[in-house]
């Protein structure tokens, strides 16, 4: 079970890193172009996704800690 939690946590970390890179790219596009509303909306969506992934990671870490304490 602990291995599965670690795998899920690593997947979330990877997804978060990918989202952060996409956010950087979009912000650069947004600044260099005419401040397109579609890009702004995508930036907001990615920021929400990153926040959710951070919450997921915290939850997984807490769950893993509880599991380790019981073992």
C-alpha positions as CSV (number, residue, x, y, z in Angstrom):
1,X,0.0,0.0,0.0
2,X,2.8,2.4,0.9
3,X,4.4,1.8,-2.5
4,X,1.1,2.7,-4.3
5,X,0.9,6.0,-2.3
6,X,4.5,6.8,-3.3
7,X,3.7,6.1,-6.9
8,X,0.6,8.3,-6.8
9,X,2.5,11.1,-5.1
10,X,5.3,11.0,-7.7
11,X,2.7,11.1,-10.5
12,X,1.1,14.2,-8.8
13,X,4.5,15.8,-8.5
14,X,5.2,15.2,-12.2
15,X,1.8,16.5,-13.2
16,X,2.4,19.6,-11.1
17,X,5.8,20.2,-12.7
18,X,4.3,19.9,-16.2
19,X,1.5,22.3,-15.3
20,X,4.0,24.8,-13.9
21,X,6.1,24.6,-17.2
22,X,2.9,25.1,-19.2
23,X,2.0,28.1,-17.0
24,X,5.4,29.7,-17.6
25,X,5.0,29.3,-21.3
26,X,1.5,30.7,-21.4
27,X,2.5,33.7,-19.2
28,X,5.3,34.4,-21.6
29,X,2.9,34.2,-24.6
30,X,0.4,36.4,-22.8
31,X,3.0,39.1,-22.1
32,X,4.4,39.1,-25.7
33,X,1.1,39.1,-27.5
34,X,-2.1,41.2,-27.3
35,X,-3.2,39.9,-23.9
36,X,-5.5,37.4,-25.4
37,X,-8.5,36.5,-23.2
38,X,-8.2,32.8,-24.2
39,X,-4.7,32.6,-22.9
40,X,-5.7,34.4,-19.7
41,X,-8.4,31.8,-19.1
42,X,-6.0,29.0,-19.7
43,X,-3.5,30.6,-17.3
44,X,-6.3,30.7,-14.6
45,X,-7.2,27.1,-15.3
46,X,-3.6,25.9,-14.9
47,X,-3.2,27.9,-11.7
48,X,-6.3,26.1,-10.3
49,X,-4.9,22.8,-11.4
50,X,-1.6,23.4,-9.7
51,X,-3.3,24.4,-6.5
52,X,-5.4,21.2,-6.6
53,X,-2.3,19.1,-7.2
54,X,-0.6,20.8,-4.3
55,X,-3.6,19.9,-2.0
56,X,-3.5,16.3,-3.4
57,X,0.2,16.1,-2.5
58,X,-0.4,17.3,1.0
59,X,-3.2,14.9,1.5
60,X,-1.1,12.0,0.1
61,X,1.8,12.9,2.4
62,X,-0.5,13.1,5.4
63,X,-2.0,9.7,4.5
64,X,1.4,8.2,4.0
65,X,2.5,9.5,7.4
66,X,-0.5,8.0,9.1
67,X,0.1,4.7,7.4
68,X,3.7,4.7,8.5
69,X,2.7,5.4,12.1
70,X,0.3,2.5,12.1
71,X,2.9,0.1,10.7
